[in-house]
Amino acid sequence: MRHVDSFEIQVPPPPPPNGVPRSAWARARRRVSRWHRPYILILLALDYGAVSLASYIAVTEFENSRVGFQDRPTLFTLTAYLFLPLGWMFTLWANGGYDRRFLGLGTDEFKRVVRAGLVVAASVSFLAFATKTDLSRMTVGSALLGGLLIVLVVRYLARQALQLVRKRGGHAGHRMILIGTLPEALEVYTAVTRNPAAGLVPVGIHITDGYAAARGLETPVPVYAGRDVLGLVRELGADTIAVCGSASAEPGELRRLAWQLEGSGVDLVVAPQLTDIAGPRVHIRPIEGLPLLHVEEPTLSGPALLAKNILDRLVAAIGLIVLLPVLLVVAIGIKISDKGPVFFRQGRVGHEGRTFRVWKFRTMYVDAEDRLAALVDQNETDGMLFKIREDPRVFPFGRFLRASSIDELPQLVNVLKGEMSLVGPRPLPADDGDFLGDVRRRLLVRPGITGLWQVSGRSDLSWDEAVRLDLYYVDNWSLAYDLSILWRTIGVVVARKGAY
C-alpha cells in the first residue's frame, strides 16, 4: 500500500459553530464512527481475560507450592484476578491503547500495549518494594511477561477479525471526505483504498480548484465544490476529513477548518505530498507554531545493514543444511518428470548493477526457450516480465513447485554467496542490464527471495505496481520490516496467492 503520512490536529471541544443548530450538530456527532464502540468493549473483555489467564498460570505454576501461600489466598486472588487486570486496563487506556485512531492499522496500537506493559511492571515492582510484600520473583515476572504476550496475541487476533470484516463487507471503517484539487484527491484516494483492511473509505471529494475542468470526468466517488464542509460531513455521514496536498497552502485556511470541526467528533488529517515514505522516516518538528515534516534519508548502510547481511547468510546456511533432504527429493522428482538439468540458471541484475546467475529448480520442459516465441502474444503481464497463468511449457511437477514456491529454495545458495538477500526487490533478468528511470533505484540493495512484491500479489501485480513496491521497500526497509515480510510470506505461500 502506498503510504500516506499524516498528522492530526487536536483542539478542545467548544459549542457548535455559528449558524449550526445544536440539535443538528448533536445528530452529526452521533453518526460518526460508531463501529469502534463495540470493538473497544471486546478489547476490554479480551485484555481482562488475557491478564487474568496469565495470572492464573503464574499462580498455579509457581505460587501455590510456596510455604505460607495458603494463609493469604484471598489477597492473591484479588490481586491476580481483579487489581492487576484493572491496573492493566487503566494503564492501556492512559497510554491510548483504546484510542480508535490507532485501532486496526499500523503499529501504534502494539507500541502502546508494550509501553503499558512496562509501566505496569514498574508500578508493581515499586509497590512490592514500598510495601515490602513477599512475592515470588518468578510468579510476578511470569504474570507480567505472560500478560504482555497474551494481550499482544489477542490484540493481533482481534485486529485480524476486524480487518476481515472490513475486507468482506466494507464495514467498521472511517468514512473520509477528501479536500483538495482533483488530481491530489484522486492520488490520496488510490493510496487509502489500495488496502481495504485499513478501513479508510472515501465517500466524497470536495475540490478547491479546477471544478470546471473536472466536470464530466468519471470519478470513483462523487465530487463536490463550493459546499459547506460541515453540511457535506453530515450529508455523507463522514467521520474524517483529509486535506490533500496544496489544499492547506492558503495561510489560515487549515486552522479555520480545524475551528469549524471543534466538538464534532470528526477527525482532521493532513495528507502531504509525501507518498511512499514510511512513518519512521517522517518526523514533525514544530517551529514557531509551524509544523514542519522532516524526512530522514533511507538507511542504506551502517550497523543495521551489516546485521541484515549476517542474518541472511546465517539463515541461508542453516536452511540449506536443514532442507537438504527436501532438495534431494525435489531433484529426483524433476528428473522423473522431464529429462534434463535439475536446476535453472539465469543471469540476473543484483546490487549496484552487478550480474549473477540465480539458482532455481527447473520447472519447465527443456525446450521452453524454443517455444517462447509462439507464446509471446499470450503474455498476461506488462513490463519486463513474461507470465502465463496456464503456461504449457511447465511440466506438472514443476507446476506444483511453482505453486508452493519450492522452486525458489535453491536461491539460498545465492544468499549464502552474498548475491541475494532473504528479503529484497524482485531479481530481474539481465538481458542487457540497462534499467532506466526509477527502476535503477532498486539496484541500491540486494534482490530478495521474497519481498514486498511477493506478499502483495506476486504475479498478479502489474509491472508498475511491482516497481512501486520495490522502490517503497528500498526507501523504507528495516530489520523489523524484513521480519514482518518474512512472516507474511508464510501465509502467502500457504495460500499459493499469485504463484504460477
C-alpha positions in Angstrom: 0.0 0.0 0.0 1.3 3.4 -0.9 2.0 5.2 2.4 0.2 8.5 3.1 1.8 10.1 6.2 -0.5 12.3 8.2 -0.7 14.2 11.4 -3.8 15.0 13.4 -4.8 18.4 14.7 -6.3 18.1 18.1 -8.4 21.0 19.5 -10.6 21.4 22.6 -14.3 20.9 22.1 -16.3 24.2 22.2 -20.0 24.9 21.4 -21.4 24.3 17.9 -20.1 26.6 15.1 -22.1 29.7 14.2 -25.1 29.0 12.1 -25.3 25.3 13.0 -28.2 24.4 15.3 -27.2 22.5 18.4 -29.6 19.7 17.6 -28.3 19.2 14.1 -24.8 19.3 15.4 -25.6 16.6 18.0 -27.1 14.4 15.4 -24.0 14.8 13.3 -21.8 13.8 16.2 -24.0 10.7 16.9 -23.5 9.5 13.4 -19.7 9.4 13.4 -17.6 6.3 14.0 -19.8 4.1 16.0 -18.0 0.9 14.9 -15.3 1.4 17.4 -17.5 1.3 20.5 -18.4 -2.4 20.4 -14.9 -3.2 19.2 -13.4 -1.4 22.3 -15.7 -3.3 24.6 -14.5 -6.5 23.0 -10.9 -5.4 23.6 -11.6 -4.6 27.2 -13.0 -8.0 27.8 -10.1 -9.7 25.9 -7.5 -7.6 27.8 -9.1 -8.5 31.2 -9.2 -12.2 30.3 -5.7 -12.2 28.9 -4.2 -10.7 32.1 -6.3 -13.0 34.3 -5.2 -16.0 32.3 -1.5 -15.0 32.7 -2.0 -14.5 36.4 -3.8 -17.9 36.8 -0.9 -19.7 35.0 1.7 -17.9 37.1 0.0 -18.5 40.4 -0.8 -22.2 39.6 2.7 -23.0 38.4 4.9 -21.0 40.9 3.0 -19.6 43.9 0.7 -22.5 45.0 3.7 -24.5 46.1 5.3 -21.8 48.2 5.1 -22.2 52.0 2.6 -19.7 53.5 0.5 -19.2 50.4 -2.5 -21.0 52.0 -2.6 -18.3 54.7 -3.3 -15.5 52.2 -5.3 -16.9 49.3 -7.9 -14.1 49.3 -5.2 -11.4 48.9 -3.6 -13.2 46.0 -7.0 -13.9 44.4 -8.0 -10.2 44.5 -4.6 -9.1 43.3 -4.3 -11.6 40.5 -7.8 -11.6 39.1 -9.1 -8.1 40.0 -6.4 -5.4 40.8 -3.8 -6.5 38.3 -6.2 -6.8 35.3 -7.9 -3.5 36.2 -4.5 -1.9 36.5 -3.5 -3.2 33.1 -6.7 -1.8 31.5 -6.3 1.6 33.2 -2.7 1.8 32.0 -3.7 0.8 28.5 -6.3 3.5 28.5 -3.9 6.1 29.8 -1.4 5.1 27.0 -4.0 5.4 24.3 -4.5 1.7 23.9 -8.2 2.1 23.3 -8.0 5.2 21.0 -9.9 4.5 17.8 -7.3 6.3 15.7 -4.8 3.6 16.5 -7.0 0.5 16.2 -6.8 -1.8 13.2 -4.0 0.0 11.4 -0.2 0.4 11.8 2.0 -0.4 14.8 1.0 2.3 17.2 -1.5 0.1 19.0 1.1 -2.6 19.7 3.6 0.0 20.8 1.1 1.4 23.3 0.5 -2.1 24.6 4.2 -2.7 25.2 4.6 0.7 26.8 1.6 -0.1 29.1 3.3 -3.4 30.0 6.5 -1.6 31.0 4.5 0.9 33.2 2.6 -2.0 34.9 5.9 -3.8 35.5 7.5 -0.7 37.0 4.4 0.0 39.1 4.2 -3.5 40.5 7.9 -3.5 41.3 7.6 -0.2 43.1 4.5 -1.2 45.1 6.1 -4.5 46.1 9.3 -2.7 47.3 7.4 0.1 49.1 5.1 -2.3 51.0 7.8 -5.0 51.5 5.4 -7.6 50.1 6.8 -11.1 50.0 6.3 -12.1 46.4 8.0 -14.7 44.3 10.0 -13.0 41.6 9.2 -15.9 39.2 5.5 -15.5 39.9 5.5 -11.8 39.3 7.7 -12.0 36.3 5.6 -14.7 34.7 2.4 -12.9 35.3 3.7 -9.6 33.9 5.5 -11.1 30.9 2.8 -13.6 30.2 0.1 -10.9 30.4 2.0 -8.7 27.9 2.4 -11.6 25.4 -1.2 -12.8 25.7 -2.5 -9.2 25.4 -0.4 -8.8 22.2 -1.7 -12.1 20.8 -5.4 -11.4 21.5 -5.0 -7.8 20.1 -3.4 -9.3 17.0 -6.3 -11.8 16.6 -8.9 -9.1 17.2 -7.2 -6.9 14.5 -7.3 -9.8 12.1 -11.0 -10.3 12.7 -11.6 -6.5 12.3 -9.7 -6.4 9.0 -11.6 -9.4 7.8 -14.9 -7.6 8.4 -13.5 -4.6 6.6 -12.4 -6.6 3.6 -15.6 -8.6 3.2 -18.3 -6.0 3.9 -16.6 -2.6 3.9 -17.9 -2.0 7.5 -16.1 -0.8 10.6 -14.2 1.8 8.7 -13.6 5.6 8.7 -15.7 7.5 6.1 -13.5 10.1 4.6 -14.1 13.3 2.7 -11.0 14.3 0.6 -10.4 18.1 0.2 -8.0 19.4 -2.5 -7.5 19.6 -6.2 -8.9 16.6 -8.1 -5.5 15.1 -9.0 -4.3 15.3 -5.4 -7.6 13.9 -4.0 -7.5 11.0 -6.5 -3.9 10.2 -5.6 -4.9 10.0 -1.9 -8.0 8.0 -2.9 -5.8 5.5 -4.7 -3.5 5.2 -1.8 -6.0 4.7 1.0 -8.2 2.3 -0.9 -5.4 0.1 -2.0 -5.7 -1.9 1.2 -9.3 -2.4 2.3 -8.2 -3.8 5.6 -7.0 -0.3 6.6 -10.7 0.7 6.9 -10.3 4.1 5.2 -13.4 4.6 3.0 -13.5 7.8 0.9 -17.1 8.8 0.3 -16.7 12.1 -1.4 -14.2 14.7 -2.9 -14.5 18.4 -2.2 -12.3 20.1 -4.8 -10.9 23.5 -4.1 -9.7 24.4 -7.6 -10.4 23.3 -11.2 -14.1 22.4 -10.8 -14.8 23.4 -14.4 -12.1 21.1 -15.8 -13.4 18.3 -13.6 -16.9 18.4 -14.8 -17.9 15.3 -16.8 -14.9 13.2 -15.7 -15.6 9.8 -14.3 -14.6 9.6 -10.6 -14.9 6.7 -8.1 -16.8 8.9 -5.6 -19.0 12.0 -6.0 -17.2 15.3 -6.5 -18.4 18.5 -4.9 -17.3 22.1 -5.0 -18.4 25.3 -3.2 -20.2 23.3 -0.5 -20.2 23.9 3.2 -17.8 21.3 4.6 -19.8 20.7 7.8 -23.0 20.2 5.8 -21.2 17.8 3.5 -19.9 15.9 6.5 -23.5 15.5 7.8 -24.9 14.6 4.4 -22.4 11.8 3.7 -22.1 10.6 7.3 -18.3 11.1 7.3 -16.1 11.0 10.4 -12.8 12.0 8.8 -11.7 15.0 6.6 -8.4 14.5 4.8 -6.8 17.7 3.5 -4.8 16.7 0.4 -1.6 18.4 -0.8 -1.8 22.1 -1.6 -5.4 22.4 -0.3 -3.8 23.5 3.0 -1.4 26.0 1.4 -3.7 29.0 2.0 -2.5 30.7 5.2 -5.0 30.3 8.0 -7.3 28.1 5.9 -6.4 24.8 7.7 -6.7 26.5 11.1 -10.2 27.8 10.4 -11.3 24.4 9.2 -10.0 22.9 12.5 -12.0 25.5 14.4 -15.1 24.5 12.4 -14.7 20.9 13.4 -14.3 21.6 17.1 -16.5 19.3 19.2 -17.9 17.4 16.2 -16.1 14.2 16.7 -14.8 14.4 13.2 -11.1 13.8 12.7 -9.0 16.2 10.6 -5.9 14.8 8.9 -3.5 16.3 6.5 -2.1 14.2 3.7 1.0 15.9 2.4 2.6 15.1 -0.9 4.9 12.5 0.6 3.8 9.3 -1.0 5.7 6.0 -0.4 7.6 7.3 2.6 7.1 5.2 5.7 6.2 6.8 9.1 9.6 6.2 10.8 11.3 8.4 8.3 8.9 11.3 8.9 9.1 13.5 12.0 7.1 16.5 12.9 9.2 19.4 14.2 7.2 22.5 15.1 8.9 25.8 14.8 7.1 28.9 16.0 3.7 27.2 15.5 4.6 25.9 12.1 4.7 22.0 12.0 7.5 21.0 9.6 7.6 17.5 8.3 11.3 16.4 8.4 12.0 13.4 6.0 15.0 11.4 7.0 17.3 9.7 4.4 16.7 6.0 3.8 19.1 3.7 5.7 21.2 2.0 3.0 24.4 1.4 5.1 25.5 1.1 8.7 25.1 -1.4 11.5 21.5 -2.3 10.5 22.7 -3.3 7.0 25.6 -5.3 8.5 23.2 -7.2 10.8 20.9 -7.9 7.8 23.8 -9.4 5.8 24.9 -11.6 8.8 21.4 -12.7 9.4 20.9 -13.5 5.7 24.0 -15.7 5.5 23.4 -17.4 8.8 19.8 -18.3 7.9 20.8 -19.4 4.4 23.5 -21.8 5.8 21.1 -23.3 8.3 18.3 -23.5 5.8 20.4 -25.4 3.2 21.5 -27.9 5.8 18.0 -28.5 7.3 16.3 -28.6 3.8 18.9 -30.9 2.2 16.5 -33.9 2.3 13.7 -31.9 0.7 16.1 -30.6 -2.0 17.2 -34.1 -2.9 13.6 -35.3 -3.1 12.7 -32.4 -5.4 15.7 -33.1 -7.6 14.6 -36.7 -8.0 11.1 -35.6 -8.9 12.3 -33.2 -11.6 14.5 -35.9 -13.1 11.5 -38.3 -13.2 9.2 -35.6 -14.7 11.5 -34.4 -17.5 14.9 -35.5 -18.6 17.3 -32.6 -18.3 19.1 -30.5 -15.7 17.7 -30.2 -12.2 18.5 -26.5 -11.8 17.6 -23.5 -13.9 20.4 -20.9 -14.1 19.6 -17.4 -15.5 21.5 -14.1 -15.4 20.0 -11.5 -13.0 20.9 -8.0 -12.1 21.9 -7.6 -8.5 23.3 -5.0 -6.1 24.7 -1.9 -7.9 24.1 -3.4 -11.3 26.3 -6.4 -10.8 25.1 -9.5 -12.7 24.9 -13.0 -11.2 23.4 -16.4 -12.1 20.4 -17.3 -10.0 19.7 -20.8 -8.7 16.2 -22.2 -9.1 14.7 -25.6 -9.6 13.8 -26.2 -13.2 10.0 -26.2 -13.7 9.8 -26.1 -17.5 10.5 -28.6 -20.2 14.0 -28.4 -21.7 12.7 -26.8 -24.9 10.9 -24.0 -23.1 13.0 -21.3 -24.6 12.4 -22.6 -28.2 8.6 -22.4 -27.6 8.6 -18.9 -26.1 8.3 -17.1 -29.5 5.0 -18.9 -30.1 3.5 -17.7 -26.8 4.5 -14.1 -26.7 1.0 -12.9 -27.7 -0.4 -14.7 -24.7 1.6 -12.8 -22.1 -0.6 -11.8 -19.2 1.7 -9.3 -17.6 3.3 -6.0 -18.7 6.7 -4.5 -18.4 9.8 -6.7 -18.4 8.3 -10.0 -17.2 6.6 -12.8 -19.2 3.9 -14.7 -17.3 1.1 -17.0 -18.4 -1.3 -18.4 -15.8 -1.5 -21.8 -17.6 1.9 -21.9 -19.2 2.1 -25.1 -21.4 5.9 -25.1 -21.0 5.6 -26.0 -17.3 5.5 -29.8 -16.6 3.0 -31.0 -13.9 5.6 -31.4 -11.1 7.0 -28.0 -11.9 3.5 -26.5 -11.6 3.4 -27.9 -8.0 6.9 -26.5 -7.3 5.8 -23.0 -8.5 2.5 -23.0 -6.6 4.3 -24.0 -3.4 7.3 -21.7 -4.1 9.7 -24.7 -3.5 11.4 -23.8 -6.8 12.8 -20.7 -5.1 14.6 -22.7 -2.3 18.0 -23.1 -4.2 18.3 -19.3 -4.1 19.6 -19.8 -0.6 22.9 -20.5 -2.4 22.8 -17.0 -3.8 22.0 -15.6 -0.4 24.9 -17.5 1.1 27.2 -16.1 -1.6 26.0 -12.6 -0.9 24.4 -12.1 -4.3 20.9 -12.0 -2.9 19.1 -11.4 0.4 16.2 -13.2 2.1 14.1 -10.1 1.7 14.5 -7.5 -1.1 13.3 -6.3 -4.5 12.4 -8.8 -7.2 15.5 -10.0 -9.1 15.2 -9.0 -12.8 16.6 -10.8 -15.8 19.9 -9.4 -17.0 19.2 -9.4 -20.7 21.0 -6.1 -21.2 21.4 -4.8 -17.7 20.1 -1.4 -18.7 17.4 -0.1 -16.3 16.3 3.5 -16.7 14.5 5.9 -14.5 13.1 5.0 -11.1 13.8 1.3 -11.7 17.5 1.8 -11.2 17.0 2.8 -7.6 16.1 -0.8 -6.7 19.7 -1.8 -7.5 20.8 0.0 -4.3 20.0 -3.1 -2.3 20.4 -6.8 -3.0 17.4 -8.6 -4.6 15.5 -11.0 -2.4 14.0 -14.5 -2.4 10.9 -12.8 -1.0 9.8 -9.2 -0.7 7.0 -6.7 -0.6 6.1 -7.7 -4.1 5.6 -11.3 -3.1 3.4 -10.7 -0.1 1.3 -8.2 -2.1 0.2 -10.3 -5.0 3.3 -11.7 -6.8 2.4 -12.5 -10.5 -1.0 -10.8 -10.1 0.7 -7.4 -9.9 1.2 -5.1 -12.8 4.7 -4.1 -13.7 4.2 -0.5 -12.4 2.8 -1.8 -9.2 5.7 -4.2 -8.7 8.2 -1.5 -9.3 6.4 0.8 -6.9 6.5 -1.8 -4.1 10.2 -2.5 -4.8 11.0 1.2 -4.5 9.0 1.5 -1.4 11.0 -1.3 0.2 14.3 0.3 -0.8 13.3 3.7 0.7 11.8 2.3 3.9 13.5 -1.0 4.8 14.4 -2.0 8.3 15.2 -5.3 10.1 11.7 -5.2 11.7 10.2 -4.7 8.3 12.2 -7.6 6.9 10.9 -9.9 9.7 7.3 -8.7 9.1 7.7 -9.6 5.4 9.1 -13.0 6.2 6.2 -13.7 8.5 3.7 -12.6 5.8 5.4 -14.7 3.3 4.4 -17.9 5.2 0.7 -17.0 4.8 1.1 -16.1 1.1 3.0 -19.4 0.3 0.4 -21.5 2.1 -2.4 -19.7 0.3 -0.5 -20.0 -3.0 -1.5 -16.5 -3.8 -0.3 -15.2 -7.2 2.0 -18.1 -7.8 2.0 -19.6 -11.3 
